[in-house]
Amino acid sequence: MGIGITLGSHLTPLARSHIEQSDVVFVAVSDGIVEKWIEGMHKDVRSLQPMYAEEKSRTRTYREMVAAIMTEVRAGKKVCAAFYGHPGIFAWAPHESIRVARREGYPAYMEPGISAEDCLYADLGIDPGELGCQHHEASQLLYYKRRLDPTAYLVVWQAGFVGIHTAVSNDAGNSAYLQLLVDRLAEDYPLTHKLTVYRAATLPIHTPRIERIALGKLVQARIEPPDTLVIPPAQKLVPNTKMLRRLDKLARAPA
């Protein structure tokens, strides 16, 4: 289940009831204060954060999370795994836990939560339906040939981990990795194009990070794992005149 992004503000009554009524609660959240807050709702809260370690692959960490969750499920306990934001967005372990549980005959489902994407739209005043919005994980833009549309918004997630395979690394935000990302984005956007470095607020006393910077200056900025890049359109929408004529013809046709 998802607890949302901002402490206390985003947890729904239903999500809270899942925490309170479970036998065991696992937590993977963004802040130690948030973890302590959840501990106040249940007597058996187990943090998944210690599974992260320097130079340890993210794949191994996520598999260990699934194993820990499933151990309690197989023991016949009612298990709640609380993840920050939305548990199904950029989170392999929640999806895999549900897949494994269902495959083994246990009932399992995902309770959604407010995600960083939801906060992004609110904080930056973006309506994704106005010009369109594409989302990509930063490393995927380097690993694969993805087609970008510069007439729509582009949201690049996990820029602080671009090109890095470990969940905790001294290389996070390394300018050499960021330069590769800049080079890739420069194939579709001018280096002078302004983007926003965004980070949602996790505590009510915090404000979101909203820092505007030119693409070519990105390597000079401090990009950390929670940061997201939001790139506005660099080109105007081009009318599809052929399709517009066909639509007009349909509109004029007798009923």
C-alpha positions, -999 to +999 in steps of 0.1 A: +000+000+000+011+036-005+013+062+022+017+091-001+046+116-002+040+142+025+039+130+062+004+128+075-012+146+046-016+118+021-024+087+041-060+077+035-083+063+062-084+029+044-046+028+041-043+036+078-067+008+087-046-017+068-016-007+089-035-009+121-053-042+114-023-062+100-002-087+120+031-074+106+039-041+089+069-037+066+079-001+057+100+014+029+097+051+033+117+082+024+124+096+058+132+083+093+106+106+108+079+090+085+090+056+097+087+066+134+052+080+126+041+046+112+056+028+142+031+048+163+002+030+145+014-006+151+035-026+175+053-047+149+067-024+122+098-037+104+119-014+083+131-025+049+157+003+046+186-017+062+185-039+031+201-011+011+238-011+013+268+005-004+277-012-038+248-037-033+227-041-065+192-028-064+179-061-078+194-080-049+179-056-024+144-058-039+145-096-040+154-096-003+124-073+004+101-097-014+116-127+005+110-109+039+074-101+030+066-136+017+082-153+047+055-137+069+027-144+044+036-181+043+036-181+081-001-173+079+001-137+090-018-108+076+009-086+061+009-050+052+039-035+032+038+003+033+058+021+007+062+059+002+043+075-026+024+051-048+036+015-042+033+006-079+054+034-094+091+029-097+088+000-072+095-035-083+093-052-049+055-044-043+045-057-077+066-088-073+053-095-038+018-095-051+027-117-081+044-143-059+016-142-033-011-147-059+009-174-076+011-193-044-026-189-037-026-161-012-050-131-016-031-099-023-038-065-037-023-030-040-038+000-023-027+031-043-012+063-028-004+098-038+028+097-059+056+122-066+040+126-100+008+138-085+027+163-064+047+174-094+015+184-114+003+204-084+035+221-075+045+230-111+010+238-123+011+213-151-020+197-167-007+166-186-038+167-208-030+201-222+001+193-243+008+156-233+033+143-209+059+115-214+077+097-186+110+079-187+134+065-162+168+082-167+189+051-173+165+037-198+171+068-220+208+057-221+203+019-224+177+020-252+167+039-282+136+057-270+117+082-292+111+115-275+084+141-284+097+177-279+062+190-283+051+175-250+064+176-215+091+151-206+095+139-170+128+121-163+127+100-132+157+089-110+181+112-126+203+109-096+208+072-103+213+075-141+236+048-153+241+033-118+231-002-109+233+000-071+207+015-048+233+033-027+264+046-044+290+073-041+285+078-078+249+091-074+247+124-091+282+120-106+287+147-133+301+121-157+269+101-157+248+133-159+268+144-189+258+113-207+221+121-199+226+157-211+242+144-244+211+121-249+186+149-242+205+173-264+196+151-294+160+165-290+164+197-270+187+227-273+213+231-245+198+265-237+164+249-231+153+255-195+142+225-174+131+221-138+148+200-111+120+189-089+117+172-056+084+168-037+082+178+000+082+148+023+074+167+055+048+195+060+075+219+072+095+214+040+090+231+006+095+213-027+127+218-047+118+237-078+151+248-095+151+260-131+183+255-151+194+253-187+200+217-200+236+225-207+242+235-171+227+204-156+260+188-147+268+218-125+236+213-104+235+189-075+212+161-085+203+137-058+183+104-059+149+119-051+152+146-078+132+145-110+138+165-142+108+182-158+114+194-193+088+216-209+080+214-247+107+228-269+085+229-300+050+238-308+023+213-317+020+208-355-016+206-367-024+174-386-042+191-415-051+159-432-069+145-402-085+178-394-100+179-429-114+144-424-129+154-391-145+185-406-159+163-434-175+140-408-189+169-389-206+183-420-220+149-431-258+146-428-269+125-398 
